[in-house]
């Protein structure tokens, strides 16, 4: 669940863009794209409910140093 926390820095245009991107992604079906189940608002908080994908982030993978070229090539193909 991702929540767009209300802030003076978040404009309505920002919220609308995030919602539009989530709705567009929800129409896609691909093994490398997370499934989005719902986009909405509850009690003043805008949210995106999506599939939980187990594993590590790219930031975590890079923390131990650069990735080998074959791994980078495989990720780029995906």
C-alpha positions in Angstrom: 0.0 0.0 0.0 1.5 3.3 -1.0 0.0 6.5 0.5 0.5 10.0 -0.7 0.8 11.9 2.6 -0.9 15.3 2.7 1.6 18.0 2.6 1.8 21.7 1.6 4.4 20.6 -1.0 2.0 18.1 -2.7 -0.2 20.0 -5.2 -3.5 18.7 -6.7 -1.7 18.3 -10.0 0.9 16.0 -8.3 -1.8 13.9 -6.8 -3.6 13.7 -10.1 -0.4 12.7 -11.9 0.3 9.9 -9.5 -3.3 8.6 -9.7 -3.2 8.7 -13.5 0.1 6.8 -13.7 -1.3 4.2 -11.3 -4.5 3.8 -13.3 -2.4 3.4 -16.5 -0.2 0.8 -14.9 -3.2 -1.1 -13.6 -4.2 -1.8 -17.2 -0.8 -3.4 -18.0 -0.2 -7.1 -17.6 3.5 -8.1 -17.6 5.6 -10.2 -15.3 8.0 -7.3 -14.6 5.2 -4.8 -13.8 3.6 -4.9 -10.3 -0.2 -5.5 -10.3 -2.2 -2.6 -9.1 -5.4 -3.6 -7.4 -6.9 -0.2 -6.4 -6.4 3.5 -6.6 -8.4 5.7 -4.4 -8.9 8.0 -1.4 -9.9 7.2 2.2 -10.2 9.6 5.1 -8.3 12.3 3.1 -5.4 10.0 2.2 -4.8 9.0 -1.5 -3.5 5.5 -1.9 -2.4 2.8 -4.3 -3.0 -0.8 -3.3 -0.6 -3.1 -5.2 0.9 -6.5 -5.3 3.6 -7.2 -2.7 6.8 -8.3 -4.4 9.3 -10.1 -2.2 13.0 -9.4 -2.8 15.5 -6.5 -2.6 15.4 -3.1 -4.2 17.9 -1.9 -6.8 19.4 0.3 -4.1 19.9 -2.7 -1.8 21.5 -4.6 -4.7 23.9 -1.7 -5.5 24.9 -1.2 -1.8 27.5 -4.0 -2.1 29.0 -2.5 -5.3 28.4 -2.3 -9.0 26.6 -5.2 -10.7 28.4 -7.4 -13.2 27.8 -6.6 -16.8 25.9 -9.8 -17.5 23.5 -9.1 -14.6 23.0 -5.5 -15.9 22.3 -6.8 -19.4 19.7 -9.3 -18.1 18.0 -6.5 -16.0 17.9 -4.2 -19.1 16.4 -6.9 -21.2 13.6 -7.4 -18.6 
